[in-house]
């Protein structure tokens, strides 16, 4: 059983609530201001009443949109938890860091094993995921943000952080589909491994060791600090 640090999906839930529901607080402020205007004078009362109606309509719309975004982030958190459960079963000479902060990024999972250091970006997409013309597609369409570019940036952020602490080795970027909807099952694109969560354990087992116990302990201490 791997040694675990942090909680999977924690940042996704916090971010989902903040991003998804902040319009609600704006609506409460605008509504309160409009109601206050209705208490003063005929002209201000009319403007305040109109503002309140508009704010109510916009508030309802933004609240519904916000709930959809919250649901999306919470779904992503569930995907991280599913991947975390699989990573827990890695050998006891492995360490897993969930929700690891590097630069401006919260990395879903970082795996330290005898075979290397890996950054894992988890996606929980419903549609069929495929590769075409050097791009990751979901149901034949480009996603709003490329998971390959995202995990490459995260790997660079972690590399920069560890380099400042005195370690400048290679970090492997990996995209994992928690819903197991990646059609090929396992592939590589632009130096990024792309695979279904179901392939994780066998994929890690297929790598040879490159780190000594001393090197693993050193990197682990740097990660913890």
N, C-alpha and C positions, 0 to 999 in steps of 0.2 A: 504493500500500500504506500502510495506516494505521500510525502510530507506536504501539508497544505498551509498556505498563507492567504489570509483575506477571505472575503465572502463573494461568491459569484452573483452578478446581477444587481448588486447594491447600488452602484452608480447609475445604472440604466433606470432603475425605479425612481431615484431622486431626480434625475434629469427629466424624466418623463413628466413627473408631477409639476416641476417648476416651469418647463417649457409649455406643457399642455394647458396648464390652468392659470398662467399669469394674466391672460386677457380678462379672466373673471374678476381679478382684483382691480384692474383698470375700469371695468364696467361698474363695479361697486362705487369707485371714487366718482366717476362721471355722473352716475345716478344720484348720488348724494349731493353733488354740486347742483344738479338740475333741480332737485327737490328744494334745496335752499333758495334758489332763484325764484321759485314759485311762491315763496313767502313774502317777496318784496315787490310791490307795485304791479300795475296791470301789465305794462310792457314786459317787464322782467318775468312775470308769471307766465305769460304766453310763450316767451322764448324758453323758459325753463320747462314748460309742459312739452313743447315740441322736442327739446333736447332729451327729455326723459323717454319719450316714445321712441326716438331714434336709438338712444342708448339701449333701451330694452330689446329692440329688434336685433341690433348688432351684438348685444350681450348673449342672446339666445343662440345666434349663429356661431359666435366664437366659442361659446361653451361646448356646443356640439362638436366643433372642430377640435377643440382642446381634448375632449374625451377620446376622440379617435387617436390623437397623438399619444395620450397616456396609454391607451390600449396597445399601441404599436411598441412603445418602450417596454411595457410590462411583458409583452410577448417576447421581445428580445432578451429580457432578463430570464425568462423561462428557458430559452434556448441556451443561454450561458450556464444555467443550472444543469441542463441535460449533459452538456459537454463536460462540466465539472465532475459529474458523477462518473463519467467514463475515465477522466484523467485520474480520479482517485485510485483506480485500479492499476495504475502504472507501478512498476517495481519500486521497492523502498529506497532505492538509490536515486530516485527522481524527486524533484521538488516542483510544486505548482504554485504560482502566485496569481491570485484572482484580483481583477480590478486594480491592476498595477499602474501607478501614476508615473509617467515619463514625459517631461516637458509639458505640453498642453493636452496630452492624450491620457485617457484612462484605457489601458489595454485590457481586453477581456481576460486573457490568460497568458502567462509567461511560463514556459516549461523549461526547467533546467535538468538535463539528464546526461549520463555519460557520453551520449552521442552528439550533444550540442545544446545550444541555447535557442529556444524557439518562441516567437511571438505568434499567438493565435487570435485571429479575429473571427468571432462567431456570427453567423447569419442564420436567421430562422425564417426563411422564405417559404411560402406555400407553393409557388409555381415551380415548374420544371426548369432546372438550371442547366445550361449547356455552354459550350465554348464554340465561338464562330468568329472567324477573321480576327483572331487575337483578342477577343472581347468576351467577358462573362455576360450571358444573357439570361433573363428569367422570363419564361413563356415567350421566347423569341424577341424580347425587347431589352434595350439597355436599361439598367437600374438607374435611379436618380444619382447614385454615387457608386463609383467603382470600388468593390471590395479589395481588388488587387492594389490599387493606388493607396487605399486607406491603410492596409497592413504594411505596405512598403514604407509609408511615412512613419508608422508606429515603430517599426524596426529601427529606422534611422534615429528616432527620438531616444529609444532605449540605448542604442549604440553610443549616441552622443553623451548620454547620462553616465554610462559605465566608463567611457573613455576619460571623462573628467575625474573619475575615481581610480583610474589606473589600469583598466582592462579594455583592450581594443580588439577583441576577437570577433568572429563572424556570428551574426544573428540571423536565423532562418525565419522568413515570414511564411505564415500558413493561414489559409482561409478554410474554415470548417463550417459545413452546413448541418446545423442541428436537426433539420427536418429530413435529412438524407434524400434530398431531391436533386442532387447533382448527378446528371445522367451518366457520365463516364465512371463515377464512383471515386476515382482518384486521377489527378493529372497535374501538370506543371505549366505555368504561364508566366513569362517574364521573371523567372527566378522565384516564383511564388508557388508553393505546393497548395493544391486545391483538392479537398476531399470531403466525403461525408463523415459525419460523426461515427458511424458504424465502422469506419475503416481506421479510426485513430489508433487503437491498441496494436493492430497488426502493422500499421505504418511505422510507429515508433520502434516496434520490435525488429523491423527490417534494417535498422541503422546500426553501424558498428560504433564501438566506443572510441572516443578521441580524448576525453578528459580523464585525468587521474583523480583519485579521491581528494588529493590536496588541492587541485585546481577547482574541483566542484565546491569544496568548502570555501575557497577564496571568493568565488563568484557569488555563492550564496550569501556570504557576509556582506558583500558589496550591495547585493539586491536588497537585503534587509535594512541596510543603512540609507 
